Amino acid sequence: MFSENLTWPKDLIDLRGLSVAHLMAILDAAESFREVSEREIKKVPTLRGKLVVLFFHENSTRTRLSFEVAAKRLSADTLSLSSSGSSMAKGETLLDTAKNIEAMAPDALVIRHSAAGAASFLGQRLRCPVLNAGDGAHAHPTQARLDLFSIRRPKGRIEGLKVAIIGDIAHSRVARSNLIGLGTLGARVAVAGPPSMLVRSLSEEYGVEVYHRPEPALEGADVIIMLRIQLERQSGQLFPGAREYARVYGLSQAKLALAQPDALVLHPGPVNQGVEMTPEVYHSPQSLILDQVTNGVAVRMALLYLLVDNPERPKSLVV
């Protein structure tokens, strides 16, 4: 299901350093696992006897449930832990908590944390594979992979497509991971958002087009990725208000008409209907938002398979 010529990393921290071949192998594996979710019996014995620990220091619905469903459909045992229900609430450090988890011999640790770099920190110190389920505003690699998968299924390709990413770019880990993945696979990317929600180095660092208004980014787009305003990561009020934001940056039917007639609309969720997009766009045939949730399970099944059940995976610590 994956190329034996590829060397896979111990951990999944972000998308940097992964080649086109790596990304395509993951998408191909996800296609096979998507078929499992369409069966009457949605389970395969691939990870039977393995233990996957879900350590979510930040609130999550889609990502947490998606990883849990993915692990169980691979027949793995799962253990869920949150910071409020762990000894971290009593003052234990992140590393001490993770070391105690490791003492129970897990086969993989999935972590979501509010601090950028938390997943990398643990990956360098734990022997089991560490999968980043989102760390601060740094990266959300599994969301980016499911977005790539969601685009490739109906479009048949990613290379050469114009992808518009609209919204709070500066505080979005989804945007950062997608910029890397889309760029690696040859998409043309345009981003747009309020000046207070953009990063000055976007064009130089990622080679993307940057606009302060959404219309130029949407013009002729094959794919539109709308982003939630990351209020929990903002230090102050960066826009006049939700109504004004929706008027200027929200995706309406009129703005959607600027894109290609068969343009796809994606959103990592949760969606604030009436702010990032109108209900008409959310429920339109062009919206793949619920498909993304379905595809997320398949992609995370593929990643767990490749990192946990891969005999070529390095056994040593990342240094």
C-alpha positions as a printed Julia matrix, in Angstrom:
319×3 Matrix{Float64}:
   0.0    0.0     0.0
   3.03   2.29    0.25
   6.2    2.46   -1.72
   8.97   0.31   -0.27
  11.45   2.75   -1.75
  10.32   5.53    0.57
  11.88   6.15    3.97
   9.19   7.2     6.42
   9.85   9.44    9.43
   9.28   8.27   12.97
   6.9   11.14   13.7
   4.38  13.27   11.84
   5.04  16.83   13.01
   4.43  18.9     9.88
   4.66  18.6     6.11
   8.12  20.1     5.67
  10.65  17.68    4.25
   8.1   15.31    2.74
   8.45  14.77   -0.98
   5.8   14.58   -3.66
   6.2   10.79   -3.53
   5.51  10.75    0.23
   2.38  12.87   -0.11
   1.05  10.88   -3.05
   1.69   7.59   -1.22
  -0.36   8.87    1.72
  -3.21   9.96   -0.55
  -3.15   6.6    -2.36
  -3.25   4.72    0.94
  -6.13   6.92    2.13
  -8.06   6.01   -1.01
  -7.86   2.35   -0.03
  -8.89   3.07    3.55
 -11.79   5.23    2.39
 -13.22   2.06    0.86
 -13.13   0.4     4.29
 -15.48   3.09    5.66
 -17.97   2.27    2.91
 -18.25  -1.42    3.83
 -20.97  -2.92    5.97
 -18.31  -4.01    8.47
 -16.03  -1.0     8.79
 -13.01  -2.65   10.36
  -9.73  -4.28    9.3
  -7.23  -6.12   11.56
  -4.24  -4.01   10.51
  -3.35  -2.64   13.98
  -4.84  -5.37   16.15
  -3.03  -5.44   19.48
  -1.63  -1.92   19.07
  -2.37   0.92   21.52
  -2.97   4.48   20.25
  -3.08   7.19   22.93
  -5.06  10.36   22.16
  -3.66  13.2    24.28
  -5.71  16.34   23.6
  -4.56  19.35   25.63
  -6.85  21.56   23.49
 -10.56  21.2    22.83
 -11.45  19.28   19.69
 -14.4   17.49   18.15
 -13.65  16.52   14.55
  -9.94  15.76   14.9
 -10.27  13.8    18.15
 -13.22  11.72   16.98
 -11.6   11.21   13.58
  -8.41   9.79   15.09
 -10.39   7.6    17.47
 -12.59   6.22   14.7
  -9.54   5.72   12.47
  -7.68   3.76   15.16
 -10.69   1.6    15.99
 -11.38   0.82   12.33
  -7.81  -0.45   12.18
  -8.64  -2.62   15.24
  -6.26  -0.71   17.54
  -7.04  -0.08   21.2
  -7.4    3.59   22.12
  -6.85   5.56   25.31
  -8.08   9.16   25.52
  -6.6   11.76   27.84
  -7.19  15.5    28.25
  -5.2   17.99   30.32
  -8.15  18.65   32.64
  -8.45  14.95   33.37
  -4.75  14.3    33.79
  -2.12  15.07   36.42
  -1.16  18.15   34.43
  -4.06  19.83   36.23
  -2.06  19.15   39.42
   1.15  20.66   38.08
   2.77  17.73   36.28
   4.79  18.78   33.23
   3.92  17.79   29.67
   7.05  15.65   29.43
   6.41  13.86   32.73
   2.85  13.08   31.65
   4.07  11.79   28.28
   6.81   9.68   29.92
   4.23   8.09   32.18
   2.1    7.32   29.15
   5.14   5.84   27.41
   5.72   3.57   30.41
   2.43   1.89   29.42
   4.03   0.91   26.08
   1.78   2.72   23.56
   2.41   2.2    19.87
   1.54   5.8    18.93
   0.77   9.09   20.65
  -1.55  11.61   19.02
  -1.24  15.05   20.59
  -3.03  18.36   20.23
  -1.56  21.23   22.22
  -1.93  25.0    22.4
   1.84  25.53   22.36
   3.64  25.51   19.02
   6.4   22.92   19.07
   4.81  20.63   21.67
   4.53  17.71   19.23
   8.14  18.1    18.09
   9.28  18.34   21.72
   7.67  15.01   22.54
   8.73  13.37   19.29
  12.36  13.95   20.17
  11.95  12.33   23.58
   9.53   9.44   23.14
  10.2    6.13   21.43
   6.73   5.67   19.95
   5.58   7.63   16.88
   4.11  11.04   17.7
   1.39  12.41   15.43
   0.69  16.12   15.57
  -3.06  16.84   15.76
  -2.42  20.58   15.88
   0.11  22.61   17.87
  -0.67  26.26   18.47
  -0.55  28.29   15.29
   2.31  26.15   13.93
   0.93  23.15   12.03
  -2.02  20.83   11.51
  -0.54  18.26    9.11
  -3.38  15.72    9.15
  -5.95  18.43    8.32
  -3.82  19.55    5.39
  -3.52  15.98    4.13
  -7.26  15.42    4.3
  -7.75  18.7     2.45
  -5.36  17.52   -0.27
  -7.22  14.22   -0.42
 -10.6   16.0    -0.59
  -9.36  18.12   -3.49
  -7.76  15.29   -5.46
 -10.77  12.96   -5.34
 -13.13  15.12   -7.43
 -10.47  17.04   -9.36
  -8.19  14.09  -10.13
  -5.11  16.22   -9.52
  -3.68  19.09   -7.49
  -0.9   20.26   -9.78
  -1.92  23.34  -11.74
  -5.06  24.1    -9.73
  -5.63  27.59   -8.36
  -6.44  27.41   -4.65
  -7.69  30.45   -2.74
  -7.29  30.49    1.05
  -9.37  33.22    2.68
  -9.46  34.46    6.27
  -7.24  34.52    9.34
  -4.0   33.34    7.75
  -1.67  34.63   10.46
  -3.12  32.54   13.28
  -4.12  29.44   11.28
  -2.07  26.25   11.59
  -4.3   24.78    8.88
  -3.25  27.52    6.47
   0.46  26.98    7.15
   0.26  23.24    6.58
  -1.85  23.66    3.46
   0.55  26.21    2.0
   3.35  23.63    2.28
   1.32  20.7     0.97
  -0.29  22.56   -1.92
   3.01  24.11   -2.91
   4.78  20.74   -2.85
   2.14  19.23   -5.15
   2.28  22.1    -7.62
  -0.86  24.14   -6.93
  -1.01  27.88   -7.48
  -2.08  29.43   -4.19
  -3.59  32.86   -3.49
  -4.36  34.02    0.04
  -6.5   36.92    1.21
  -7.48  38.4     4.55
  -7.46  41.57    6.61
  -3.96  43.09    6.78
  -3.99  42.42   10.54
  -4.46  38.71    9.84
  -1.72  38.28    7.25
   1.99  37.56    7.64
   4.38  39.85    5.78
   6.69  37.04    4.68
   3.96  34.87    3.12
   4.92  35.64   -0.47
   8.65  35.12    0.09
   8.37  32.07    2.35
   5.66  30.15    0.5
   5.65  31.65   -2.99
   1.96  32.57   -2.86
  -0.06  35.54   -4.09
  -1.2   37.8    -1.22
  -4.24  40.1    -1.31
  -6.06  42.27    1.21
  -9.39  41.71   -0.53
 -10.85  38.29   -1.38
 -12.0   39.06   -4.93
  -8.58  38.81   -6.69
  -7.82  35.56   -4.86
 -11.21  34.09   -5.78
 -10.99  35.08   -9.44
 -10.78  31.84  -11.46
 -10.12  29.67   -8.38
 -10.62  25.91   -8.67
 -10.7   25.43   -4.9
 -11.6   27.79   -2.05
 -10.52  27.1     1.53
 -12.26  29.34    4.04
 -10.76  29.76    7.52
 -12.27  30.42   10.92
 -11.25  33.58   12.79
  -8.88  32.27   15.47
 -10.11  34.44   18.35
  -8.42  32.19   20.93
  -4.99  32.97   19.44
  -5.45  36.7    18.9
  -4.07  39.14   21.46
  -6.51  41.93   20.59
  -9.35  42.99   18.32
  -7.98  42.66   14.77
 -11.15  43.46   12.81
 -14.12  45.84   13.27
 -16.69  43.13   13.97
 -18.29  39.93   12.73
 -20.85  41.72   10.55
 -18.23  43.82    8.77
 -15.92  40.82    8.4
 -18.72  38.76    6.85
 -19.55  41.56    4.42
 -15.97  41.96    3.17
 -14.39  38.51    3.58
 -17.3   36.09    3.99
 -17.98  33.78    1.04
 -21.34  34.59   -0.52
 -22.91  33.24   -3.7
 -21.84  36.46   -5.45
 -18.19  35.99   -4.43
 -18.33  32.28   -5.24
 -19.4   33.19   -8.78
 -15.94  34.76   -9.29
 -14.38  31.3    -9.11
 -14.63  28.52  -11.65
 -18.17  27.15  -12.11
 -17.08  23.81  -10.59
 -15.02  25.33   -7.79
 -14.9   23.35   -4.53
 -15.47  24.96   -1.13
 -13.61  23.61    1.91
 -13.42  24.63    5.57
 -11.53  22.9     8.42
 -14.39  23.55   10.84
 -16.06  24.52   12.98
 -17.89  26.8    10.54
 -19.5   30.02   11.71
 -22.29  30.25    9.16
 -23.05  33.85    8.33
 -19.48  34.91    9.11
 -16.97  32.86    7.05
 -19.66  31.88    4.55
 -23.38  32.17    4.03
 -25.65  29.2     4.79
 -26.4   29.01    1.05
 -22.72  28.39    0.28
 -22.32  25.99    3.2
 -25.17  23.82    1.95
 -24.41  24.19   -1.77
 -23.4   21.2    -3.95
 -19.94  22.78   -4.23
 -19.35  22.47   -0.47
 -17.13  19.54    0.56
 -17.18  20.36    4.27
 -18.88  17.15    5.39
 -16.86  15.15    2.84
 -13.77  16.48    4.59
 -14.93  14.86    7.83
 -15.41  11.51    6.06
 -12.06  11.83    4.32
 -10.36  12.73    7.59
 -10.98   9.24    8.93
  -9.48   7.62    5.82
  -6.4    9.87    5.86
  -5.76   9.27    9.55
  -6.16   5.53    9.04
  -3.48   5.77    6.35
  -1.13   7.75    8.58
  -1.54   5.42   11.55
  -0.88   2.49    9.24
   2.22   4.06    7.7
   3.77   5.18   11.0
   2.72   2.35   13.32
   2.64  -0.73   11.11
   5.48   0.23    8.78
   8.43  -2.18    9.19
  10.73   0.39    7.6
   9.9    3.07   10.18
  12.97   4.16   12.14
  12.99   2.74   15.68
  15.45   5.24   17.11
  14.61   8.59   18.65
  14.44  11.72   16.52
  17.33  14.01   17.39
